[in-house]
């Protein structure tokens, strides 16, 4: 029997909605939409009305395409209010037979959650990365049934602003949909954009959005760190608008249709017809000059990403290279430029892996987060173990995933 799951990715420029039909462990996309949205700034809702309107339109479009009525959804969240860090927990095994139980797993993770949370924030994810059984580490799945006296765990924790969560949920609710769970967009993205092998080898996922860039670093199969940079493709668009004296809308069109990451990729210059700032006067833009404007801003953006990687201490631990997702990663030649910029590491665009559906979905980095939200919802491998989001509209406590995850393992 199939199940329908919806993922909603609310970005600073667009709302992306993806509907998947689940059959066993397989996901087949049966509906998708991308609707412009001007209700967020740097990933945070600043205009409820505009955001609700965009979400409702996105839902209407996927309902028409899929033939399904969307009542619930998994929703992504991002922004500078997100804080990520690691912690450890430990507990003594109290049973007379010293056999580790599901309750012991719950207790050890609860002990790892005992941290000082930033003011006004709450835990949205607690991801176990390693269990330690009587001092022996390297156990990467819950050791239920093993015999031990002491159990430890190393976890990756993400917190988010309560206000930011509330406003995202409010927008979805006003659009007529309930929220199953609020999920960190970068975690959802990594569910489908990078493979297990790449995570094990060491890889960096760069989600290149309109106003923010999320950098997710993996080593030894686990998240090493997540950082957000408040810069994105809109900065390139504004540079084009200022340099060539065109409107932001026209600059975005020029970037999407003619943008190239480096002037070295221009073999023969060509002229681009465009409208001036008054939207009446026609102007001519050199594609070579356009590429120079884009190249300069990309160098600055890449420098910020490189500093994040270096400061996180993973520069020499990521032979899997750089994987780009997000709409701004579609600039022609961006992976070639990245390979030169990031120490000669391989670079590629990240598409939804192991997802069925139209080519527009499975061959585009725009829909990875939407698909990742669906994959996250059914995944047994990276369960959410955080505390329940304290919003009435969020129906399913993340801890419920812990128990269903463990039960499926045994």
Secondary structure as UniProt FT lines:
FT   STRAND          3..10
FT   STRAND          14..23
FT   TURN            24..25
FT   STRAND          26..36
FT   STRAND          40..41
FT   TURN            42..43
FT   STRAND          44..45
FT   HELIX           48..66
FT   STRAND          72..77
FT   TURN            80..81
FT   STRAND          83..92
FT   TURN            96..97
FT   HELIX           102..112
FT   TURN            119..120
FT   STRAND          121..133
FT   TURN            134..135
FT   STRAND          136..139
FT   TURN            144..145
FT   STRAND          150..161
FT   HELIX           162..174
FT   TURN            175..176
FT   STRAND          178..184
FT   HELIX           185..193
FT   HELIX           196..201
FT   STRAND          203..208
FT   STRAND          213..219
FT   TURN            220..221
FT   STRAND          222..229
FT   HELIX           233..244
FT   HELIX           248..258
FT   HELIX           263..265
FT   STRAND          271..275
FT   TURN            277..278
FT   STRAND          282..286
FT   HELIX           287..311
FT   TURN            312..313
FT   HELIX           315..317
FT   TURN            319..320
FT   STRAND          322..325
FT   HELIX           327..330
FT   HELIX           334..341
FT   TURN            342..344
FT   STRAND          347..349
FT   TURN            353..354
FT   HELIX           359..362
FT   HELIX           365..367
FT   HELIX           368..378
FT   TURN            392..393
FT   HELIX           399..409
//
